[in-house]
Amino acid sequence: MELTCKATEMAILLHVLPPTSIVVFSKSSSTQSISRSLDLTRRVRCRISDSSSEVKSEEVASKLEYNGGILDDFFMNSFRNKLVEEVGYDSEKPGYVGLMELVKLLLLKGRTRSETNDAAVRILKSLFPPLILELYKLLIAPIAQGKLAALMVARVTVLTCQWLIGPCKVNVIDLPNGESWDSGVFVEKCKYLEESKCVGVCINTCKLPTQTFFKDYMGVPLLMEPNFKDYSCQFKFGVAPPEDDGIVNEPCLETCSIAGRRKSNSGECPMS
């Protein structure tokens, strides 16, 4: 590597300096000039290389992380307060880490999937002002066979939920009747699933309750399709979940942090 670097530097000097200039130099002055030139070239090249690496690192970081604002902090604090009311305990850990600890406690507290689902739906419902949900279901949901309502909630999800699920975008989905609506939301890598590393947390505190909430309280069918291999998730507003949704029977992830605790306490899997 060192020999290649020196050879490249010498080639640059030979290209810049005319051959006659090298011939007329004395031995000592030539050596000193070339040494100074090599030094300068090396410093310049290193600075360019370092600068380029920093730019690339910053670009990658900006693509992977969602930088929330004041509203995101408000949404997180509101959600956390409702979780505290439901589980009767607040984590000492700050931010998203503390939030996920409360979510896991919500799952562990529920004796059955139905109890956990009901608790999560209560939390979602409590986040909305009175009458808003009723008015949306009564006035907006019926318009254009539900298309307007589905398009609206997809965009609101992208605007208000990235602090919870990570970067996401609206996309086009296919409906069972053959139509295509831009009422989907694609989450490239769900932060909720990635941080919890638990199928039970995803299914019982997110997928099932969220589907129930939108259908029962906003009049919008929703199918959520989490991918437990790459942690992506596809929201399909306007599409009803199948009666036999096989994804709810997915086995625990190897990285699950609470499966062992739940099994040792009651002999049950968190998925039950």
C-alpha positions as CSV (number, residue, x, y, z in Angstrom):
1,M,0.0,0.0,0.0
2,E,2.8,2.4,0.9
3,L,4.7,1.7,-2.3
4,T,1.6,2.3,-4.4
5,C,0.9,5.5,-2.6
6,K,4.5,6.8,-3.2
7,A,4.3,5.7,-6.9
8,T,1.1,7.6,-7.4
9,E,2.4,10.7,-5.8
10,M,5.6,10.6,-7.9
11,A,3.4,10.2,-11.0
12,I,1.4,13.3,-10.1
13,L,4.6,15.3,-9.7
14,L,6.1,14.1,-13.0
15,H,2.8,15.1,-14.7
16,V,2.8,18.6,-13.2
17,L,6.6,19.4,-13.4
18,P,8.2,19.6,-16.9
19,P,11.1,17.1,-17.4
20,T,13.7,19.9,-17.9
21,S,12.9,21.3,-14.5
22,I,13.9,18.1,-12.8
23,V,17.2,17.9,-14.8
24,V,18.5,21.3,-13.9
25,F,17.8,21.0,-10.2
26,S,20.8,20.3,-8.0
27,K,20.6,17.0,-6.1
28,S,19.9,18.6,-2.7
29,S,17.3,21.1,-3.9
30,S,15.6,18.5,-6.0
31,T,15.2,16.2,-3.1
32,Q,13.9,18.9,-0.8
33,S,11.4,20.2,-3.4
34,I,10.1,16.7,-4.1
35,S,9.9,15.9,-0.4
36,R,7.9,19.1,0.2
37,S,5.6,18.4,-2.7
38,L,5.0,14.9,-1.6
39,D,4.1,16.1,1.9
40,L,1.7,18.7,0.5
41,T,0.1,16.2,-1.9
42,R,-0.4,13.7,0.9
43,R,-2.0,16.2,3.2
44,V,-4.4,17.5,0.5
45,R,-5.4,13.9,-0.5
46,C,-6.0,12.9,3.1
47,R,-8.1,16.0,3.7
48,I,-10.2,15.3,0.6
49,S,-10.6,11.6,1.6
50,D,-11.6,12.4,5.2
51,S,-14.1,15.1,4.1
52,S,-15.7,12.6,1.6
53,S,-16.0,10.0,4.2
54,E,-17.7,12.4,6.6
55,V,-20.2,13.5,4.0
56,K,-21.1,9.8,3.2
57,S,-21.5,9.0,6.9
58,E,-23.8,11.9,7.4
59,E,-25.9,11.0,4.4
60,V,-26.3,7.4,5.7
61,A,-27.2,8.5,9.2
62,S,-29.8,11.0,7.9
63,K,-31.5,8.2,5.9
64,L,-31.7,5.8,8.8
65,E,-32.8,8.1,11.5
66,Y,-35.9,10.2,11.9
67,N,-35.2,13.5,13.6
68,G,-38.4,14.4,15.5
69,G,-39.6,17.9,16.5
70,I,-41.7,19.5,19.2
71,L,-44.9,17.8,18.0
72,D,-43.2,14.4,18.0
73,D,-42.1,14.9,21.7
74,F,-45.7,15.9,22.5
75,F,-47.1,12.7,20.9
76,M,-44.5,10.5,22.6
77,N,-45.2,12.0,26.0
78,S,-49.0,11.7,25.6
79,F,-48.7,8.1,24.5
80,R,-46.4,7.4,27.4
81,N,-48.7,9.0,30.0
82,K,-51.6,6.8,28.7
83,L,-49.4,3.7,29.0
84,V,-48.5,4.7,32.6
85,E,-52.2,5.0,33.5
86,E,-52.9,1.6,32.0
87,V,-50.0,-0.4,33.5
88,G,-49.9,1.5,36.8
89,Y,-46.1,2.1,36.6
90,D,-43.7,4.4,35.0
91,S,-40.2,3.4,33.8
92,E,-37.2,5.2,35.1
93,K,-35.6,5.1,31.6
94,P,-36.1,8.2,29.5
95,G,-37.3,8.5,25.9
96,Y,-38.1,5.6,23.5
97,V,-36.3,3.1,25.7
98,G,-38.5,3.8,28.6
99,L,-41.6,3.8,26.3
100,M,-40.7,0.3,25.1
101,E,-40.3,-1.0,28.7
102,L,-43.9,0.1,29.4
103,V,-45.2,-1.5,26.2
104,K,-43.6,-4.8,27.3
105,L,-45.2,-4.5,30.7
106,L,-48.5,-3.9,29.0
107,L,-48.1,-7.3,27.2
108,L,-46.9,-9.1,30.3
109,K,-49.8,-7.7,32.3
110,G,-52.5,-9.0,30.0
111,R,-53.5,-12.6,30.8
112,T,-54.9,-13.2,27.3
113,R,-54.4,-11.7,23.9
114,S,-57.9,-10.3,24.2
115,E,-57.1,-8.4,27.4
116,T,-53.9,-6.9,25.9
117,N,-55.8,-5.9,22.7
118,D,-58.6,-4.2,24.8
119,A,-56.0,-2.3,26.8
120,A,-54.1,-1.1,23.7
121,V,-57.4,0.0,22.0
122,R,-58.3,2.0,25.2
123,I,-54.9,3.8,25.0
124,L,-55.4,4.6,21.3
125,K,-58.9,5.9,21.8
126,S,-57.9,8.1,24.8
127,L,-55.4,9.9,22.6
128,F,-58.2,11.6,20.6
129,P,-60.4,14.5,21.7
130,P,-64.1,13.6,22.5
131,L,-66.4,13.4,19.5
132,I,-63.6,13.5,16.9
133,L,-63.7,9.8,16.3
134,E,-67.5,9.6,16.2
135,L,-67.8,12.5,13.8
136,Y,-65.1,11.0,11.5
137,K,-66.8,7.6,11.4
138,L,-70.2,9.3,10.8
139,L,-69.3,12.0,8.3
140,I,-66.0,11.1,6.6
141,A,-65.9,7.3,6.5
142,P,-68.9,6.8,4.2
143,I,-67.7,9.2,1.4
144,A,-66.8,7.5,-1.9
145,Q,-67.1,4.0,-0.4
146,G,-64.5,4.8,2.3
147,K,-61.8,6.0,-0.1
148,L,-61.5,9.6,1.2
149,A,-61.2,8.4,4.8
150,A,-58.6,5.8,3.9
151,L,-56.5,8.4,2.0
152,M,-56.7,10.8,4.8
153,V,-55.7,8.5,7.6
154,A,-52.7,7.2,5.5
155,R,-51.4,10.8,5.3
156,V,-52.0,11.6,8.9
157,T,-50.2,8.4,9.9
158,V,-47.1,9.6,8.0
159,L,-47.3,13.1,9.5
160,T,-47.8,12.0,13.1
161,C,-46.4,8.6,13.7
162,Q,-42.8,8.5,12.5
163,W,-41.6,9.1,16.0
164,L,-43.1,5.7,16.9
165,I,-42.6,3.6,13.8
166,G,-39.7,5.3,12.0
167,P,-39.5,6.8,8.5
168,C,-42.4,5.9,6.3
169,K,-44.2,7.0,3.2
170,V,-47.6,6.8,1.4
171,N,-47.7,4.2,-1.3
172,V,-50.3,2.6,-3.7
173,I,-52.0,-0.6,-2.6
174,D,-54.3,-3.0,-4.5
175,L,-57.7,-3.7,-3.1
176,P,-59.5,-7.0,-3.3
177,N,-62.0,-5.6,-5.8
178,G,-59.2,-4.7,-8.3
179,E,-59.0,-1.0,-7.5
180,S,-55.7,0.7,-6.6
181,W,-55.6,3.4,-3.9
182,D,-52.7,5.5,-2.6
183,S,-53.9,4.7,0.9
184,G,-51.0,2.6,1.9
185,V,-48.2,3.4,4.3
186,F,-44.9,1.6,3.9
187,V,-42.5,1.5,6.9
188,E,-39.0,0.6,5.7
189,K,-37.8,-0.6,9.1
190,C,-40.3,-0.4,11.9
191,K,-38.7,1.2,15.0
192,Y,-41.3,-0.3,17.3
193,L,-40.5,-3.9,16.2
194,E,-36.8,-3.3,15.9
195,E,-36.5,-2.0,19.4
196,S,-38.9,-4.5,21.0
197,K,-37.5,-7.5,19.1
198,C,-40.7,-9.3,20.0
199,V,-43.4,-10.8,17.7
200,G,-45.8,-10.7,20.7
201,V,-45.3,-7.0,21.2
202,C,-45.8,-6.3,17.5
203,I,-49.0,-8.5,17.1
204,N,-50.7,-7.9,20.4
205,T,-49.9,-4.3,21.2
206,C,-49.7,-2.9,17.7
207,K,-51.1,-4.8,14.8
208,L,-54.3,-6.3,16.2
209,P,-55.3,-3.3,18.4
210,T,-54.6,-0.8,15.6
211,Q,-56.6,-2.7,13.1
212,T,-59.5,-2.9,15.6
213,F,-59.3,0.8,16.5
214,F,-59.5,2.0,13.0
215,K,-62.3,-0.3,12.0
216,D,-64.5,0.1,15.1
217,Y,-63.8,3.8,16.0
218,M,-63.0,5.5,12.7
219,G,-64.9,3.3,10.2
220,V,-61.7,2.5,8.2
221,P,-60.7,-1.1,7.5
222,L,-57.0,-1.7,8.0
223,L,-54.7,-4.6,7.3
224,M,-51.1,-4.4,8.7
225,E,-48.5,-6.7,7.3
226,P,-45.3,-6.8,9.4
227,N,-42.3,-8.6,8.0
228,F,-40.3,-10.2,10.8
229,K,-37.3,-10.8,8.7
230,D,-36.4,-7.3,7.7
231,Y,-38.7,-5.4,10.2
232,S,-40.6,-3.6,7.4
233,C,-44.4,-3.1,7.6
234,Q,-47.1,-2.4,5.1
235,F,-50.2,-0.6,6.2
236,K,-53.2,-1.1,3.9
237,F,-56.0,1.4,4.8
238,G,-59.2,0.4,3.1
239,V,-58.4,-3.3,3.2
240,A,-60.1,-5.5,5.8
241,P,-57.9,-8.2,7.5
242,P,-58.7,-11.8,6.6
243,E,-60.6,-13.9,9.1
244,D,-57.8,-16.3,9.4
245,D,-54.7,-14.1,9.5
246,G,-51.8,-16.6,9.7
247,I,-49.3,-14.0,10.7
248,V,-50.6,-13.8,14.2
249,N,-49.3,-17.3,14.8
250,E,-45.7,-16.4,13.9
251,P,-43.2,-18.0,16.3
252,C,-41.1,-15.8,18.7
253,L,-38.0,-14.2,17.4
254,E,-34.7,-15.6,18.6
255,T,-33.8,-12.1,19.9
256,C,-37.1,-11.8,21.9
257,S,-36.2,-10.4,25.3
258,I,-39.4,-11.3,27.2
259,A,-40.4,-14.8,25.9
260,G,-38.3,-16.5,28.5
261,R,-39.8,-14.4,31.3
262,R,-43.4,-15.0,30.3
263,K,-42.8,-18.8,29.9
264,S,-41.1,-19.1,33.2
265,N,-43.9,-17.3,35.0
266,S,-47.0,-18.9,33.5
267,G,-45.9,-21.5,31.1
268,E,-47.4,-19.5,28.2
269,C,-45.8,-17.9,25.2
270,P,-46.4,-14.1,24.8
271,M,-48.3,-15.0,21.6
272,S,-51.0,-16.9,23.4
